[in-house]
Each structure stands twice: as C-alpha cells, then as structure tokens.
C-alpha cells in the first residue's frame, strides 16, 4: 500500500512532507499477452463462422424461379392490354 506521508532526506536535512493518496482499482483484471491473443483468435473464428452462415443462408435463394416470368405470362393475354 503506497499511501502515506513521505519526506525527502538528503544528508542531515529533511524536506517538506508529501502526502500520497493512491487509488487502486477494486475490480480490475490484469490481461496478459496469451489472453489478448486468445480473445483476438476467438473473434476471428466467430467472424468467419458468421460469414459462412450468412453465405449459406443467402445461397439457398438460387433455386427459385424469378417472378419476372410470372408477370410476362399475365401480360401475354392481349385482351387486357
């Protein structure tokens, strides 16, 4: 605990007192290099998984026929033109 009153002493002389207040974080977590690299790797893997999932979901629409052909069949009747 570095809090307290400090004084500088040089030779036989003592300087003015200096009071130090130190606020420590109660809920802080120390993060080291392996933890940061694990977080980055997990983020990249999750992003790739999400991209593949979106690609697979949007790729399923290719099997449907276009609606333009339905519209052409309706307009082909000359009675309604």
DSSP file (Angstrom, degrees, kcal/mol; ACC not computed):
  #  RESIDUE AA STRUCTURE BP1 BP2  ACC     N-H-->O    O-->H-N    N-H-->O    O-->H-N    TCO  KAPPA ALPHA  PHI   PSI    X-CA   Y-CA   Z-CA
    1    1 A X              0   0    0      0, 0.0     0, 0.0     0, 0.0     0, 0.0   0.000 360.0 360.0 360.0 107.5    0.0    0.0    0.0
    2    2 A X        +     0   0    0      2,-0.0    18,-0.1    20,-0.0     2,-0.1   0.440 360.0 115.4 -81.5   2.1    1.9    3.1   -1.2
    3    3 A X        +     0   0    0     19,-0.1     2,-0.3    16,-0.1    18,-0.2  -0.391  44.4  77.2 -70.7 149.0   -0.4    5.6    0.6
    4    4 A X  E    S-A   20   0A   0     16,-1.9    16,-3.4    -2,-0.1     2,-0.5  -0.926  81.4 -52.6 149.4-170.2    1.1    7.6    3.4
    5    5 A X  E     -A   19   0A   0     -2,-0.3     2,-0.3    14,-0.2    14,-0.2  -0.907  49.6-170.1-106.1 127.1    3.3   10.6    4.2
    6    6 A X  E     -A   18   0A   0     12,-3.5    12,-3.3    -2,-0.5     2,-0.3  -0.889   6.2-171.0-118.6 147.4    6.7   10.8    2.6
    7    7 A X        -     0   0    0     -2,-0.3     2,-0.4    10,-0.2    10,-0.1  -0.993  21.4-127.2-136.1 145.0    9.7   13.1    3.3
    8    8 A X        -     0   0    0      8,-0.5     7,-3.4    -2,-0.3     2,-0.5  -0.766  22.9-167.6 -91.0 131.5   12.9   13.5    1.4
    9    9 A X  E     +B   14   0B   0     -2,-0.4     2,-0.5     5,-0.2     5,-0.2  -0.978  10.8 172.2-122.4 122.0   16.1   13.2    3.4
   10   10 A X  E >   -B   13   0B   0      3,-1.9     3,-2.2    -2,-0.5     2,-0.4  -0.989  67.6 -37.7-127.0 122.7   19.4   14.3    2.0
   11   11 A X  T 3  S-     0   0    0     -2,-0.5    -2,-0.0     1,-0.3     0, 0.0  -0.522 124.5 -29.9  64.4-121.1   22.4   14.4    4.3
   12   12 A X  T 3  S+     0   0    0     -2,-0.4     2,-0.3    -3,-0.0    -1,-0.3   0.362 117.6  99.2-106.9   2.4   21.1   15.6    7.6
   13   13 A X  E <   -B   10   0B   0     -3,-2.2    -3,-1.9     0, 0.0     2,-0.4  -0.686  56.3-154.2 -96.5 145.2   18.3   17.8    6.1
   14   14 A X  E     -B    9   0B   0     -2,-0.3    -5,-0.2    -5,-0.2     3,-0.1  -0.964  12.9-143.1-117.3 131.9   14.6   16.7    5.8
   15   15 A X        -     0   0    0     -7,-3.4     3,-0.1    -2,-0.4     2,-0.1  -0.129  39.3 -65.8 -82.2-177.6   12.3   18.2    3.2
   16   16 A X        -     0   0    0      1,-0.1    -8,-0.5    -9,-0.1    -1,-0.2  -0.369  60.7-101.0 -67.3 147.1    8.7   19.1    3.5
   17   17 A X        -     0   0    0    -10,-0.1     2,-0.5    -3,-0.1   -10,-0.2  -0.419  32.4-157.8 -71.8 147.5    6.3   16.2    4.0
   18   18 A X  E     -A    6   0A   0    -12,-3.3   -12,-3.5    -2,-0.1     2,-0.5  -0.988   5.3-148.6-128.2 120.7    4.3   15.0    1.0
   19   19 A X  E     -A    5   0A   0     -2,-0.5     2,-0.5   -14,-0.2   -14,-0.2  -0.796  13.0-157.8 -93.9 128.0    1.1   13.0    1.4
   20   20 A X  E     -A    4   0A   0    -16,-3.4   -16,-1.9    -2,-0.5     2,-0.5  -0.910   7.8-168.8-110.3 125.5    0.4   10.4   -1.2
   21   21 A X        -     0   0    0     -2,-0.5     2,-0.5   -18,-0.2   -18,-0.0  -0.963   8.5-171.4-109.6 127.0   -3.1    9.2   -2.0
   22   22 A X        -     0   0    0     -2,-0.5     2,-0.7     2,-0.0   -19,-0.1  -0.976   9.7-156.0-124.5 121.1   -3.2    6.1   -4.2
   23   23 A X        -     0   0    0     -2,-0.5     2,-0.3   -20,-0.0    -2,-0.0  -0.863  12.3-162.8 -99.5 117.8   -6.5    4.8   -5.6
   24   24 A X        -     0   0    0     -2,-0.7     2,-0.4     1,-0.0    -2,-0.0  -0.763  24.9-111.5 -99.8 145.8   -6.3    1.1   -6.5
   25   25 A X        -     0   0    0     -2,-0.3     3,-0.3     1,-0.2    -1,-0.0  -0.623  23.4-164.6 -76.9 124.9   -8.9   -0.5   -8.8
   26   26 A X  S    S+     0   0    0     -2,-0.4    -1,-0.2     1,-0.2    -2,-0.0   0.841  86.8  33.0 -78.8 -34.7  -11.0   -2.9   -6.9
   27   27 A X  S    S+     0   0    0      2,-0.1    -1,-0.2     0, 0.0     2,-0.1   0.073  86.7 132.1-112.8  23.4  -12.5   -4.8   -9.8
   28   28 A X        -     0   0    0     -3,-0.3     2,-0.5     1,-0.0    -4,-0.0  -0.457  41.1-152.6 -79.5 149.5   -9.6   -4.6  -12.3
   29   29 A X        -     0   0    0     -2,-0.1     2,-0.4     2,-0.0    -2,-0.1  -0.983  13.6-132.5-121.0 129.8   -8.4   -7.7  -14.2
   30   30 A X        -     0   0    0     -2,-0.5     2,-0.5     1,-0.0    -2,-0.0  -0.693  21.3-158.8 -82.9 130.7   -4.9   -8.0  -15.4
   31   31 A X        -     0   0    0     -2,-0.4     2,-0.2     4,-0.0    -2,-0.0  -0.941   7.4-167.5-114.5 126.0   -4.7   -9.1  -19.0
   32   32 A X     >  -     0   0    0     -2,-0.5     4,-2.0     1,-0.0     3,-0.3  -0.497  38.9 -91.4-104.8 178.1   -1.5  -10.7  -20.4
   33   33 A X  H  > S+     0   0    0      1,-0.2     4,-2.6     2,-0.2     5,-0.2   0.883 121.4  52.1 -61.3 -44.0   -0.4  -11.4  -24.0
   34   34 A X  H  > S+     0   0    0      1,-0.2     4,-2.0     2,-0.2    -1,-0.2   0.881 109.9  50.5 -62.4 -34.5   -1.9  -15.0  -24.2
   35   35 A X  H  > S+     0   0    0     -3,-0.3     4,-2.1     2,-0.2    -1,-0.2   0.928 111.5  47.2 -67.3 -43.8   -5.3  -13.8  -23.0
   36   36 A X  H  X S+     0   0    0     -4,-2.0     4,-2.3     1,-0.2    -2,-0.2   0.918 112.4  49.4 -63.3 -43.3   -5.3  -11.0  -25.6
   37   37 A X  H  X S+     0   0    0     -4,-2.6     4,-2.4     1,-0.2    -1,-0.2   0.869 109.9  52.3 -66.2 -34.4   -4.3  -13.4  -28.4
   38   38 A X  H  X S+     0   0    0     -4,-2.0     4,-2.4    -5,-0.2    -1,-0.2   0.901 109.6  48.9 -65.3 -40.5   -7.0  -15.8  -27.3
   39   39 A X  H  X S+     0   0    0     -4,-2.1     4,-2.0     2,-0.2    -2,-0.2   0.915 112.5  47.9 -64.3 -43.0   -9.6  -13.1  -27.5
   40   40 A X  H  X S+     0   0    0     -4,-2.3     4,-2.3     2,-0.2    -2,-0.2   0.920 112.7  48.1 -65.0 -44.0   -8.4  -12.0  -30.9
   41   41 A X  H  X S+     0   0    0     -4,-2.4     4,-2.5     1,-0.2    -2,-0.2   0.915 111.6  49.9 -64.3 -42.5   -8.4  -15.6  -32.3
   42   42 A X  H  X S+     0   0    0     -4,-2.4     4,-2.3     1,-0.2    -1,-0.2   0.877 110.3  51.2 -63.3 -36.9  -11.9  -16.3  -30.9
   43   43 A X  H  X S+     0   0    0     -4,-2.0     4,-2.2     2,-0.2    -2,-0.2   0.911 110.8  47.6 -66.4 -42.1  -13.1  -13.1  -32.5
   44   44 A X  H  X S+     0   0    0     -4,-2.3     4,-2.4     2,-0.2    -2,-0.2   0.918 112.7  48.8 -65.5 -43.1  -11.7  -14.0  -35.9
   45   45 A X  H  X S+     0   0    0     -4,-2.5     4,-2.5     1,-0.2    -2,-0.2   0.912 111.9  49.1 -63.5 -42.5  -13.1  -17.5  -35.7
   46   46 A X  H  X S+     0   0    0     -4,-2.3     4,-2.3     2,-0.2    -1,-0.2   0.884 110.9  50.5 -64.4 -38.4  -16.6  -16.2  -34.7
   47   47 A X  H  X S+     0   0    0     -4,-2.2     4,-2.3     2,-0.2    -2,-0.2   0.911 111.4  47.6 -66.2 -42.2  -16.5  -13.7  -37.6
   48   48 A X  H  X S+     0   0    0     -4,-2.4     4,-2.5     2,-0.2     5,-0.2   0.921 111.7  50.8 -64.1 -43.6  -15.6  -16.4  -40.1
   49   49 A X  H  X S+     0   0    0     -4,-2.5     4,-2.2     1,-0.2    -2,-0.2   0.914 111.5  47.9 -60.3 -43.3  -18.3  -18.7  -38.8
   50   50 A X  H  X S+     0   0    0     -4,-2.3     4,-2.4     2,-0.2    -1,-0.2   0.894 110.8  51.1 -65.1 -40.1  -20.9  -15.8  -39.1
   51   51 A X  H  X S+     0   0    0     -4,-2.3     4,-2.2     2,-0.2    -2,-0.2   0.908 111.1  47.8 -64.4 -41.5  -19.7  -15.1  -42.6
   52   52 A X  H  X S+     0   0    0     -4,-2.5     4,-2.5     2,-0.2    -2,-0.2   0.898 111.2  51.5 -65.9 -39.6  -20.1  -18.7  -43.7
   53   53 A X  H  X S+     0   0    0     -4,-2.2     4,-2.1    -5,-0.2    -2,-0.2   0.917 111.0  46.9 -64.0 -42.8  -23.5  -18.9  -42.1
   54   54 A X  H  X S+     0   0    0     -4,-2.4     4,-2.4     2,-0.2     5,-0.2   0.901 112.2  51.0 -65.0 -40.5  -24.7  -15.8  -43.9
   55   55 A X  H  X S+     0   0    0     -4,-2.2     4,-1.7     1,-0.2    -2,-0.2   0.907 111.0  48.2 -63.2 -41.9  -23.3  -17.1  -47.2
   56   56 A X  H  < S+     0   0    0     -4,-2.5     4,-0.5     2,-0.2    -1,-0.2   0.892 113.0  47.4 -67.8 -38.4  -25.1  -20.4  -46.8
   57   57 A X  H >< S+     0   0    0     -4,-2.1     3,-0.8     1,-0.2    -2,-0.2   0.915 116.1  42.7 -70.2 -42.4  -28.4  -18.8  -45.9
   58   58 A X  H >< S+     0   0    0     -4,-2.4     3,-1.0     1,-0.2    -1,-0.2   0.735 105.1  65.2 -77.3 -20.9  -28.3  -16.4  -48.9
   59   59 A X  G >< S+     0   0    0     -4,-1.7     3,-0.9     1,-0.2    -1,-0.2   0.614  86.9  71.9 -75.0 -12.0  -27.0  -19.0  -51.3
   60   60 A X  G X  S+     0   0    0     -3,-0.8     3,-0.8    -4,-0.5    -1,-0.2   0.600  80.0  73.7 -80.7 -11.1  -30.3  -21.0  -51.0
   61   61 A X  G X  S+     0   0    0     -3,-1.0     3,-1.0     1,-0.2    -1,-0.2   0.561  74.2  83.3 -78.2  -7.1  -32.3  -18.4  -53.0
   62   62 A X  G <  S+     0   0    0     -3,-0.9    -1,-0.2     1,-0.2    -2,-0.1   0.752  80.7  63.3 -69.8 -23.7  -30.7  -19.5  -56.3
   63   63 A X  G <  S+     0   0    0     -3,-0.8    -1,-0.2    -4,-0.1     2,-0.2   0.644  83.9  93.4 -77.4 -14.7  -33.1  -22.4  -56.8
   64   64 A X  S <  S-     0   0    0     -3,-1.0     2,-0.2    -4,-0.1    -3,-0.0  -0.500  77.6-119.9 -81.0 146.9  -36.2  -20.2  -57.0
   65   65 A X        -     0   0    0     -2,-0.2     2,-0.1     1,-0.1    -1,-0.1  -0.503  35.6-101.5 -80.5 155.9  -37.5  -19.1  -60.4
   66   66 A X    >   -     0   0    0     -2,-0.2     3,-0.5     1,-0.1     4,-0.5  -0.411  16.8-132.7 -77.4 155.1  -37.7  -15.4  -61.0
   67   67 A X  T 3> S+     0   0    0      1,-0.2     4,-1.5     2,-0.2     5,-0.1   0.561  95.3  80.5 -83.7  -8.5  -41.0  -13.6  -60.7
   68   68 A X  H 3> S+     0   0    0      1,-0.2     4,-2.0     2,-0.2    -1,-0.2   0.856  87.9  56.1 -66.0 -33.8  -40.5  -11.8  -64.0
   69   69 A X  H <> S+     0   0    0     -3,-0.5     4,-1.7     1,-0.2    -1,-0.2   0.876 104.7  52.7 -67.4 -35.3  -41.6  -14.9  -65.9
   70   70 A X  H  > S+     0   0    0     -4,-0.5     4,-1.5     1,-0.2    -1,-0.2   0.895 109.0  50.0 -64.1 -38.9  -44.9  -14.9  -64.0
   71   71 A X  H  X S+     0   0    0     -4,-1.5     4,-1.8     1,-0.2    -2,-0.2   0.887 107.5  53.1 -68.9 -38.8  -45.5  -11.3  -64.9
   72   72 A X  H  X S+     0   0    0     -4,-2.0     4,-0.9     1,-0.2    -1,-0.2   0.872 106.4  53.7 -64.9 -36.1  -44.8  -11.9  -68.6
   73   73 A X  H  < S+     0   0    0     -4,-1.7     4,-0.4     1,-0.2     3,-0.3   0.871 108.8  49.0 -66.9 -35.6  -47.4  -14.7  -68.7
   74   74 A X  H >< S+     0   0    0     -4,-1.5     3,-0.6     1,-0.2    -1,-0.2   0.862 113.2  46.2 -71.1 -35.0  -50.1  -12.5  -67.2
   75   75 A X  H 3< S+     0   0    0     -4,-1.8    -1,-0.2     1,-0.2    -2,-0.2   0.555  92.2  81.3 -84.6  -7.6  -49.4   -9.7  -69.8
   76   76 A X  T 3<  +     0   0    0     -4,-0.9     2,-0.5    -3,-0.3    -1,-0.2   0.750  68.5  93.5 -71.0 -22.4  -49.3  -12.1  -72.7
   77   77 A X    X   -     0   0    0     -3,-0.6     3,-0.7    -4,-0.4     4,-0.3  -0.609  65.9-156.8 -73.8 119.5  -53.1  -12.1  -73.0
   78   78 A X  G >  S+     0   0    0     -2,-0.5     3,-0.7     1,-0.2    -1,-0.2   0.657  82.2  74.9 -76.0 -15.1  -54.0   -9.3  -75.5
   79   79 A X  G 3  S+     0   0    0      1,-0.2    -1,-0.2     2,-0.1    -2,-0.0   0.879 100.7  41.1 -63.2 -37.9  -57.4   -8.9  -74.1
   80   80 A X  G <         0   0    0     -3,-0.7    -1,-0.2     1,-0.2    -2,-0.2   0.434 360.0 360.0 -93.2   0.2  -56.2   -7.0  -71.0
   81   81 A X    <         0   0    0     -3,-0.7    -1,-0.2    -4,-0.3    -2,-0.1   0.492 360.0 360.0 -79.0 360.0  -53.5   -4.9  -72.8
